[in-house]
Amino acid sequence: MKEQIEDAQRSLTKSFQSLFTEHELLAKVIECFPYPIQIFTPDGTVRMINKAALETIGIRSLESHIGKYNVFQDPIVRALGVEDQVRQVLTGKTVQLTDFNAPYQDMIRYFNVVDRDIQTISSDITCFPLPNADGEVEYFAAVFIIKKIYRGKEEISRGKQYIKDHWLEPFDLSATAKAACLSKAQFAKLFKKHTGVTPHEYYINYKISKLKEKLLDTNLTVAQAFAACNMDYNGHSAKLFKRKVGVSPSVYRKMSLK
């Protein structure tokens, strides 16, 4: 599969390079191209962008982008550490950027893009030179293959479901974030934003809710109810329960069974 994608990218590169001398035709092809594409001058300034790129990235207008955006001055490109890699295209090389994950909130902060319920745009980017008749790199292109657009609610739902499926196990932020297809930092920040609590707090609250159910089972002692939730019945866990519920486990049982 990887080889097929690379072959398609090489074929795409050759097609655009063969059209470069026919600027008018190239412009028409780029505009109709289904994938986001941008054309840059050697100094990194964007000179052309197609409709697919405008819509996918959320750029508000051509006027706010063309002639103003510079890939070599992009804070996101620098933060992800790929600026030097992109610059290699100026030497005539075709550059492949895999899993370029751009935080959308950073894009809103730095650029004139629409504020949408998007957290991260993940893409593979192929950068290739467009040389003139003398073989000099006159422009270079960047084609984006969008792999995934992460939207807040979808990722949070996956994280919540993972916690609910694994509540008997010790809390694992790495595994929970992986289930949501986000980094730990992204997931923790996003989860708190959408739910008002940290992932660990959500895990504890869910575990306590399950413990409350077990305490209603009169066939179990209080200690057995805790054990059924993979919790030790000790001073710490009893205090945690009281802090979350307002009363001790034994008092909660008595009140609930009246």
N, C-alpha and C positions, 0 to 999 in steps of 0.2 A: 504493500500500500504506500509506504513512504517513497519507494522508488518511482511509483506511478505519479505521485504528487510532484516530485522533483523533475520528472520528465515533462510534465505539464507546465511547470514553471519555466523550464528552459525553452520550451516551445513558445510560450507566451512572450518571453524576453526577445527571442529572435523575430517574432512577428512585429512587435512594436519597433524594434530597431530597424527593420526593413522599411517601415512606414515613415521613419523619422524625416527623410528628405521631402516627403509630401506632407507639409505641415497642415494644410487644410484638411486632407483626408485623415491624418492622425487625430486631429481635433474631433472630427466626427466619430471616429472609432472609439475614442476615449469617452466621449459623452454618452454613447450607447452601451459602453462596457458595463456588464452587470456587477462587477466588483469595484469597491472603492479604489481610486487611483489618483495620485497627485504627481505633477511634473515640477521639478525644481531646477533652478540655475545652480551652477557650481558653488556659489556662496551659501546655498541652502535655502534661498527664498523661493516660496511656491509661486509658480507662474500659471498653472492650470490645475483644475480639480473638477471631477465629474459629479454628476447628480447623485450617484450612489454613495460617494464619499460625504457629500453634504448631508444627506439623510442619515447615514449610519453614524457619523461623528456628531451630528447635531449642530453643525455650523449654521449660524443664523443667516449669513449672506455672503455672497462672493466678495463684496466690497470690504468686508471685515477680515477677510482671509488672504486673498490673492495680493501679493506684493508686500504683505505685512508679516505673515507667519514665516518663521525661519526654523527649519528642523534642527540646525546646529545650536540654536539658542533656546530650544524647547526644554523647560525644566524637567518634564517627565522623561524625555529621552536621556537627559543627563542623570537623573535619579536612578534610572534603570541600568545605567552604565553601558549604553550601546552607541554613544556618540562617535567614538573612534571607529567602531565597527561600520557604522553608516558611512563615515568618511572614506572608507576603502573603495567605495563605488567611484570616487574621483580618480582612482588609479586604473580604472577600466574593469574592475572586478564586479561580479554579481554577488550581492550580499543577501544572505538569508537570516532573518530574525525570527526565531521560534518562540512561541508563547510570550508575545509582547503584551503584557497585562497593564493597561492604562487605567488608573483609578479615575472614574468619571468626575468625582468631586474636585479633583485637581484640575481637570480639563475646564470645569466651570470656573474655577478660581483664576486660571491663567488666560483663558481664551473666551471669545464671544460665542459660546455654545448654549444651546437650549437646556434649561434645568429640567431633567427628566428623572424618573425613578429607575436610574441605572447606577450600579455600583462600580462595575469594571467591564471594560471591553477587551476581550482576549483575542488576539489575532496572530497569524503568521504573516510576515511582511517580506516581500521580495523587492530589493532595490537593485536596479540595473542601469548602466550608463547608456546614454544616447549620444554617440559620437557623430561629429560632422564629417564631411567628405575627407578632411585631412586626418581623421582618426582622433581628433581631440574631443574630450568630453564637453559637449556644449550644454547639455541638460542631463538630468537623471530622473528616473521614474521610481515610484514606490507603489506597489500593488498590494492591497490588503485582502487576506483571506480570513474573514471573521470566523473564529472558532466557537465563540460563545459570548453572549451579552448577559452578564450577571445582573439580575434585578433583585432588589432587596428582599421582597416578601418571599420569593421562591427559595432563596438560600436559607432564610430564617426558618421556613417551614421544614426544610430538610434537616437543619440543625436540631430543631425541636423534636422531630420524629426520631432522630438518632438518640437523643437523651431519653425519650420515652421507651425506646426499645432496649436501652442499656442502663436503665436506672438502678438495677441491682449491682452493677459494677462500679468500681471507683471512678470518679469523674476524670475524663481525659479530654482536655481542650483540643489537643492535636488531632485526635480521632474524630471529634465532633466537627471541627473546622474542615477536615478532609471530606467528611460526609456532605458538607455544604459546598464543597469545591472552592473554598477560599483559604487564604493564609490565616494563621491564628490571629494576627493583628487585625486583619480586615474583618474577620468573623466576629471577634470580640467587640469591635467598635460598632459594626453594623447591628449586632444583636442588641446591644444596649440602646442604640438609637431607636430601634423598632419596638422593643419590649419594655424598656425602662429598667431592666435588671441585667446583670452580667450573666453569661452562660452558666457559671457555677451557681449563682443564686437561683436561677431557673431550675437547675438540677436538684438543688437542696429543697426548694419549694415543692417540686414534683415528688421527691422522695418522702417528704413529710406528709403530702396528701395520701400517698400509698400507706404510710404508717397509720394514719388516722383511720383508714379503712380496716386495717388489721386489728386495731384496738377495739373495733366494734364486734369482733369475733370472740365471744365469751369462752370458746373452747381453748383459747390461747391465753397464757399469762402475759403480763405486760412485757416481760423479758423475751418471751417467745414471739410476740408481735414484732419487737425490734429485730430479733434474729431473722424473722421471715423477710425482713427488708434489708438484710445484710448489714445491720447496725448493731453495735454493742450497746447493751443497756447499762450505761454508766453516767457519771455526773455530767460529763460534757454533752452527751447526746440528749440527756433529759433537759439540760439548760437550753440546748438548741431548740428542742421541741417547744418549751415554754416561751422562748423568745418569739418563735414563729406563730404559735397558736394562742398564747396568752395565759394558758394554764398548764399544769404538769400533765404527763401522760395518764397517770391514774385518775386525776380529777376530770380530765377530758372524757375518759371512759365512763365514769360515774354519771357525769352530766348528760352524755349522749345516750345512755341506756335507761334513763328515767322514763 
